[in-house]
């Protein structure tokens, strides 16, 4: 199944919204990315849209 860019953005947007609504989960996700690195996080998520999601999460590290 080929997923179009617009559909990918919708899926990633929904995931981001869910994480942002839960501050504890957001902190855990950011800390997991910091501790394990990008490649380990991609393996844990194991989804084709992980690269887009990771870019968003990496941006959270710099927002206070």
N, C-alpha and C positions, 0 to 999 in steps of 0.2 A: 504494500500500500504506500503510495506516495502522498506525503502531506505537503500542502502548499504553504508558502511563507506566511500568508495571512492566518491560516489555521495554526501554524506553529506559534505565532505571536499570541494568539488567543489562549492557547494551552499554557504557555509559559506565563502569561499575564495572570491567569487563574491561580497557578501555583504560587506566584509571587504574592498575590493578594492574600492567599491562605496563610502563607508564612508571615507576612507583615501584620496580620491580625492577631498573631500569637507571639508576643514579645519573647517568651521563653524559648519557643521553637526557633525563632529568628536568631537568638543568641547562640543556641546549640548548633544551628546550621553554619553560622559564621565561624564559630570556634572549631567545628569539624573541618571546615575548609582550611583554616589557619594551621591546625594541627597535622592534618594528613596531606595537605597539598591538593592541588587541582586534579591531578591524575587519580589519586586515591578516591576523591569525591566522585569523579566521573564513574569509577568502577562501582562505588557503592550505590549510586543512583541508577546506573545501567539503563540509560534511556537516550534515544537519539537527540533529544532536545536538551540534553544536559549542558552542552556548551553555551547555549543562550542563557540558561538559568544560572550557570556559574558566573557568567559575566555580570549579571545583575547582583548576585550575592557578593562578588568581589567589590562592587561599588559600595555596598553597605558597610564594609570595613572602614571606610574613610568618612562616613557620616556619623556625626555625634548627635 
